[in-house]
């Protein structure tokens, strides 16, 4: 669901998996163990600041350096490693541009009053008692329609986080609900690129794949909704009086009108019509800038002596609109494109580590080791799940977490008489949805950057995402809907 990438799927499907007979399994695991150890130390003992604000980025580069040494000792040239890193960088060029545009979108949608309007009307419609399950459903509908969890988060996701924060709901819960719904919708949408990629890797057709996925996905989203409904009943929110004060404060700061919803409406309509994400988001930024001049001249004047300069600042740098309510002032802030740099640097460094791991043959070696221990049917499913999870961690890219296990395990599923939709479903249940739970994975970095909520804050509440691999293993263990190949 990094779907907005819209990379060349042919290029991804035809990607050659690099094997290196010189490399042993324990050598392939050395960089992984070192990377995990350094990240664990940084997160649990150094509070994420061991090497400064960009500590995770430095650790990924250190991991890449260790991997390069292992590769060099196993007859892999520096040129080959750099070629794979370059291929990885090319694959994330579009997502990086999208991240920049999302930063600009957040800034211009703030100063134009679009986000405040969403918060204003949302506070009146979405009560705390139903907010979390309603967020799951809203995100799911938008994601099914657009085929994109990234677009969902960049539009309604940002608004829902704002509304929920104003209601006093923890942002981790809100982000978890949004991501759960967005990934359910994306996973089940025929417009999603990962939903097309998984059956292509496994050797089945799109609609057989979606139908077969529903067996595990519907129970998972049902449990997710029940849990969020229970959580909604336990939240101690700010109450109706505070909500009234928030509404008055928003009205005093911004000119609120339903006309502001034309901009997000146009963006979503363009994506539904298959407009390129860069074009849709770019137009969203431009229209928001126009609307800011029309509807929020006082806000622009309060930010800078020049209204045009206020727009430029909202696109590029930190912007905060001051209100008479401290909570809203904190909420109505944006980092613009500058606010996305931490996430972008993380993605670039992750691609260095993943590219070198691929170049030296470590990814193939680890996946083959998992395949070799899969003697039973359940073991085969479990090995596929572990392989997808591991590649999301090590390769930092959900596409590779679908492509490599898909190619490696395809013959094993066929040898055991299992229909290809078993593999395609398992790839999605464990590769697609868990990518957002890894902070340095492109999906985790994107969602965290866009929603403004750390992966550590929302991971526990992204119930649909971490429950999905358990559900697919449960079905495998009890042989529920495990389709056999029909011999003609």
C-alpha positions in Angstrom: 0.0 0.0 0.0 2.6 2.1 -0.7 0.3 2.1 -3.5 0.7 5.7 -4.5 4.1 4.7 -5.7 2.5 3.3 -8.8 5.9 1.9 -9.8 6.3 -0.1 -12.9 4.8 -3.4 -11.8 6.3 -5.2 -14.7 9.7 -4.0 -13.6 9.0 -5.3 -10.1 7.6 -8.6 -11.2 10.6 -9.2 -13.5 13.1 -8.3 -10.8 15.9 -10.9 -10.5 16.4 -12.4 -7.1 20.2 -12.4 -6.5 21.7 -15.7 -5.2 25.3 -15.9 -4.0 26.7 -19.4 -3.5 29.7 -18.0 -1.7 27.6 -16.6 1.1 26.6 -18.8 4.1 23.4 -18.3 6.1 25.2 -17.1 9.2 27.1 -14.5 7.2 23.7 -13.4 5.7 22.4 -12.9 9.2 25.3 -10.9 10.5 24.1 -7.5 9.2 20.5 -8.3 10.4 21.6 -9.1 13.9 23.8 -6.0 14.1 21.0 -3.8 12.7 18.4 -5.2 15.1 20.8 -4.9 18.0 21.7 -1.3 17.3 18.0 -0.3 16.7 16.9 -2.0 19.9 19.6 -0.2 21.9 18.6 3.1 20.3 14.9 2.6 21.0 14.9 1.0 24.4 18.0 2.5 26.1 18.8 5.7 24.3 15.2 6.9 23.8 15.8 7.2 20.1 18.5 9.8 20.4 21.7 7.8 20.6 23.2 9.4 17.5 21.1 12.6 17.5 17.7 13.3 15.8 18.7 11.1 12.9 19.9 8.1 14.9 17.8 5.5 13.0 19.1 6.8 9.7 22.7 6.5 10.9 22.1 3.0 12.2 20.7 1.9 8.8 23.8 3.3 7.1 26.0 1.4 9.6 24.0 -1.7 8.8 24.6 -1.1 5.1 28.4 -0.7 5.8 28.5 -4.0 7.7 26.6 -5.7 4.8 29.0 -4.3 2.3 32.0 -5.7 4.2 30.3 -9.1 4.3 29.6 -8.9 0.6 33.1 -7.8 -0.3 34.5 -10.8 1.6 32.2 -13.0 -0.4 33.3 -11.7 -3.8 30.6 -9.2 -4.5 31.9 -6.0 -6.1 31.2 -2.5 -4.8 29.8 -1.7 -8.2 27.2 -4.4 -8.0 26.2 -3.2 -4.5 25.9 0.4 -5.7 23.8 -0.7 -8.7 21.3 -2.4 -6.4 21.2 0.7 -4.1 20.6 2.9 -7.1 17.7 0.6 -8.3 16.2 0.9 -4.8 16.6 4.7 -4.8 14.9 4.9 -8.2 12.0 2.8 -6.9 11.3 5.3 -4.1 11.7 8.5 -6.2 8.0 8.9 -6.7 7.1 8.2 -3.1 9.6 10.9 -2.0 8.0 13.4 -4.3 4.6 12.4 -2.9 5.9 12.9 0.6 7.0 16.4 -0.3 3.6 17.2 -1.8 1.8 15.8 1.2 3.8 18.1 3.4 2.8 21.0 1.1 -0.8 19.8 1.1 -0.9 19.7 4.9 0.4 23.3 5.1 -1.8 24.8 2.5 -4.9 22.9 3.7 -4.2 24.4 7.1 -3.9 28.1 6.1 -6.8 27.8 3.6 -9.1 26.5 6.4 -9.8 23.1 4.9 -8.4 21.1 7.8 -10.0 23.4 10.4 -13.3 23.1 8.5 -13.0 19.3 8.6 -12.3 19.5 12.4 -15.2 21.9 12.9 -17.8 19.9 11.1 -16.4 16.6 12.3 -16.6 17.6 16.0 -20.4 18.1 15.4 -21.0 14.8 13.7 -18.5 12.3 15.2 -19.1 11.9 18.9 -16.5 10.2 21.1 -18.7 7.2 21.6 -18.5 6.2 17.9 -15.4 8.0 16.8 -12.9 5.1 16.6 -15.0 2.5 14.8 -16.4 5.3 12.5 -12.8 6.2 11.6 -12.1 2.6 10.6 -15.2 2.6 8.4 -14.5 6.0 6.8 -10.9 5.1 6.0 -11.9 1.7 4.6 -14.5 3.3 2.3 -12.1 5.9 0.9 -9.4 3.3 0.5 -11.6 0.8 -1.3 -12.7 3.6 -3.7 -9.2 4.9 -4.4 -7.2 1.7 -4.0 -4.7 3.6 -1.8 -3.9 3.7 1.9 -1.5 6.5 1.2 -4.1 8.8 -0.3 -6.5 7.9 2.5 -4.1 8.9 5.2 -3.1 12.1 3.3 -6.7 13.3 3.1 -9.3 12.0 5.5 -6.6 10.5 7.8 -5.1 13.9 8.6 -8.6 15.3 9.3 -9.6 12.4 11.5 -6.4 12.8 13.6 -7.3 16.5 14.0 -10.9 15.8 15.0 -10.0 13.0 17.4 -7.2 15.1 19.0 -9.7 17.9 19.6 -12.1 15.4 21.3 -9.2 14.3 23.6 -8.7 10.9 22.1 -5.1 9.6 22.1 -3.5 10.2 18.7 -2.1 6.6 18.7 -5.6 5.2 18.9 -6.8 7.5 16.1 -3.9 6.7 13.8 -4.3 3.0 14.5 -8.0 3.2 13.5 -7.3 5.1 10.4 -4.5 2.7 9.3 -6.6 -0.4 10.1 -9.4 0.9 7.9 -7.1 2.2 5.2 -5.2 -1.1 4.8 -8.4 -3.1 4.9 -9.7 -1.1 2.0 -6.5 -1.0 0.1 -6.0 -4.8 0.5 -9.5 -5.6 -0.8 -9.6 -3.0 -3.6 -9.1 -4.2 -7.2 -7.5 -0.7 -7.8 -4.6 -1.4 -5.4 -1.3 -2.3 -7.0 -0.3 -4.7 -4.2 -3.7 -6.4 -4.6 -2.7 -6.9 -8.2 0.9 -7.8 -7.5 0.3 -10.6 -5.0 -1.8 -12.8 -7.4 0.6 -12.1 -10.2 3.5 -13.5 -8.0 1.5 -16.5 -6.9 0.0 -17.4 -10.3 -3.7 -16.8 -9.7 -6.2 -14.1 -11.0 -7.2 -10.9 -9.3 -10.8 -11.6 -8.4 -10.1 -15.2 -7.2 -7.4 -13.6 -5.0 -9.8 -11.0 -3.6 -12.6 -13.5 -3.0 -10.2 -15.9 -1.2 -8.7 -13.1 0.9 -12.1 -12.2 2.2 -12.2 -15.4 4.3 -9.4 -14.1 6.6 -9.8 -10.4 6.1 -13.5 -10.1 7.0 -13.1 -11.8 10.4 -10.0 -9.6 11.1 -11.7 -6.3 10.3 -14.8 -7.5 12.3 -12.6 -8.1 15.4 -10.9 -4.7 14.8 -14.2 -2.9 14.8 -15.4 -4.6 18.0 -12.2 -3.7 19.8 -12.4 -0.1 18.7 -16.0 0.1 19.7 -15.0 -1.2 23.2 -12.1 1.3 23.3 -14.5 4.2 22.4 -16.6 3.3 25.5 -13.6 3.5 27.8 -12.0 6.8 26.6 -12.2 9.8 29.0 -12.8 12.6 26.5 -13.1 16.4 27.0 -16.9 16.5 27.0 -19.5 18.5 25.2 -18.7 21.8 26.9 -15.1 21.7 25.7 -16.3 20.8 22.2 -18.5 23.9 22.2 -15.5 26.1 23.2 -13.4 24.5 20.4 -16.1 25.3 17.8 -16.3 28.9 18.9 -12.5 29.2 18.8 -12.3 27.8 15.3 -15.0 30.2 14.1 -13.1 33.1 15.6 -9.9 32.2 13.8 -11.0 30.9 10.4 -13.8 31.6 7.9 -15.6 28.2 8.0 -17.8 27.3 5.0 -18.7 24.1 3.2 -17.2 25.5 0.0 -13.8 24.6 1.5 -14.6 20.9 0.9 -14.4 21.4 -2.8 -10.7 21.0 -2.7 -10.5 17.6 -1.0 -13.5 16.6 -3.2 -11.6 17.5 -6.4 -8.5 15.6 -5.1 -10.4 12.4 -4.3 -12.4 12.6 -7.6 -9.2 12.9 -9.6 -7.7 9.8 -7.9 -10.9 7.9 -8.6 -10.5 8.9 -12.2 -7.0 7.3 -12.1 -5.1 10.7 -12.2 -1.5 10.3 -11.3 -1.1 10.9 -7.5 1.6 13.6 -8.1 -0.9 15.5 -10.4 -3.8 15.1 -8.0 -1.9 16.2 -4.9 -0.2 19.1 -6.8 -3.6 20.4 -7.9 -4.8 20.0 -4.3 -1.9 22.3 -3.2 -2.6 24.9 -5.9 -6.4 25.0 -5.2 -5.8 25.3 -1.4 -3.5 28.2 -2.0 -6.2 30.0 -4.1 -8.8 29.2 -1.4 -6.5 30.6 1.2 -6.4 34.0 -0.6 -10.2 33.9 -1.0 -11.5 32.7 2.3 -8.6 33.3 4.9 -7.0 36.6 4.1 -6.8 37.5 7.8 -5.1 34.2 8.7 -2.5 34.9 5.9 -1.9 38.4 7.2 -1.4 37.2 10.8 1.3 34.8 9.6 3.3 37.3 7.5 3.2 40.8 6.2 2.9 39.3 2.7 0.0 37.0 2.0 1.9 35.4 -0.8 4.9 34.8 1.6 2.5 33.1 4.0 1.5 30.7 1.3 5.1 29.9 0.4 6.0 29.4 4.0 3.0 27.0 4.5 4.3 24.9 1.5 8.0 24.9 2.6 8.4 25.4 6.3 6.8 25.2 9.8 3.5 27.0 10.1 1.3 27.5 13.2 -2.0 29.3 13.3 -2.5 30.8 16.7 -6.0 30.6 18.3 -7.4 31.5 21.6 -7.4 27.8 22.5 -4.0 26.2 23.4 -5.1 22.7 22.2 -6.2 24.1 18.8 -3.0 26.1 18.4 -1.0 23.0 18.9 -3.3 21.1 16.5 -3.2 23.7 13.8 0.4 23.4 12.9 2.3 22.0 9.9 5.9 21.4 9.0 5.3 21.7 5.2 7.9 20.1 3.0 10.5 20.6 5.6 8.5 18.4 8.0 8.9 15.5 5.7 12.7 15.5 5.5 13.2 13.2 8.5 10.9 10.6 6.9 12.6 11.0 3.5 16.1 10.6 4.9 14.9 7.4 6.7 13.6 5.9 3.5 16.8 6.8 1.6 18.9 5.1 4.3 16.7 2.1 4.4 17.0 1.6 0.7 20.8 1.6 1.1 20.7 -1.3 3.6 18.0 -3.2 1.6 19.8 -2.7 -1.7 23.2 -4.0 -0.4 21.5 -7.0 1.4 19.9 -7.9 -2.0 23.1 -7.4 -3.9 25.2 -9.8 -1.8 22.4 -12.4 -2.0 21.5 -12.2 1.7 17.8 -11.8 1.2 17.6 -14.9 -1.1 19.8 -16.9 1.4 17.5 -16.1 4.4 14.3 -16.9 2.4 15.7 -20.2 1.2 16.6 -21.2 4.7 13.0 -20.6 5.8 11.7 -22.6 2.8 14.0 -25.5 3.6 12.5 -26.0 7.1 8.9 -26.0 5.8 8.1 -29.7 5.9 4.4 -29.6 6.7 1.5 -27.6 5.2 1.3 -25.4 8.3 5.1 -25.0 8.2 5.0 -23.8 4.7 2.4 -21.1 5.6 4.4 -20.2 8.7 7.6 -19.9 6.7 5.9 -17.6 4.2 4.6 -15.4 6.9 8.0 -15.2 8.6 9.7 -14.5 5.3 7.3 -11.6 4.5 7.7 -10.1 7.9 11.5 -10.5 7.8 11.7 -8.8 4.4 9.6 -5.9 5.6 12.1 -5.4 8.4 15.3 -6.1 6.4 14.5 -4.9 2.9 12.3 -2.0 4.2 10.0 -2.3 1.2 6.6 -4.1 1.0 7.0 -4.8 -2.7 10.1 -6.9 -2.0 8.2 -8.6 0.8 5.7 -9.7 -1.8 7.9 -10.4 -4.7 10.7 -12.4 -3.1 8.6 -14.9 -1.0 6.1 -15.1 -3.9 8.8 -16.3 -6.3 10.6 -18.5 -3.7 7.5 -20.3 -2.3 5.4 -20.6 -5.5 6.8 -24.1 -6.4 6.6 -25.3 -2.8 2.9 -24.5 -2.6 2.4 -26.3 -6.0 4.4 -29.3 -4.8 2.1 -29.7 -1.8 -1.0 -29.5 -4.0 -2.0 -26.1 -2.7 -3.9 -23.7 -5.0 -1.9 -20.5 -5.8 -4.6 -18.3 -4.0 -3.3 -19.8 -0.7 0.1 -18.2 -1.4 -1.3 -14.9 -2.7 -3.6 -14.5 0.4 -0.7 -15.3 2.7 1.5 -12.7 0.9 -1.1 -10.0 1.5 -2.0 -11.1 5.1 1.6 -10.9 6.2 3.6 -8.8 3.6 1.3 -6.0 2.7 -0.3 -5.0 5.9 2.6 -5.4 8.3 4.9 -3.0 6.4 3.3 -0.1 8.2 4.4 -1.5 11.6 8.1 -1.1 10.8 9.4 2.5 11.4 12.1 2.4 8.7 9.9 0.6 6.1 8.8 3.0 3.4 5.1 2.5 4.5 5.8 2.9 8.2 7.9 6.0 7.6 5.2 7.5 5.3 2.2 6.9 7.6 4.1 8.2 10.6 5.2 11.3 8.7 1.8 12.1 7.2 -0.3 11.5 10.3 2.2 13.0 12.7 2.1 10.0 15.0 5.1 7.8 15.7 5.0 4.1 14.7 5.6 3.2 18.3 2.5 5.1 19.3 0.1 3.6 16.7 1.5 0.1 16.2 -0.4 -1.5 19.1 -3.7 0.1 17.9 -3.2 -0.9 14.2 -5.1 -4.0 15.2 -6.1 -5.1 11.7 -2.4 -4.9 10.6 -0.8 -7.1 13.2 -3.8 -9.4 13.6 -3.9 -10.4 9.9 -0.8 -12.7 9.9 -2.2 -14.4 13.0 -5.5 -15.0 11.3 -3.9 -16.5 8.2 -1.9 -18.9 10.4 -5.0 -19.8 12.4 -6.7 -20.8 9.1 -3.7 -22.8 8.1 -3.4 -24.6 11.4 -7.0 -25.7 11.3 -7.1 -26.2 7.6 -9.9 -23.7 7.1 -10.4 -22.7 3.5 -7.1 -24.1 2.4 -7.9 -24.8 -1.3 -6.3 -27.7 -3.1 -5.3 -27.7 -6.7 -8.0 -29.2 -8.8 -6.6 -31.7 -11.2 -8.3 -31.6 -14.6 
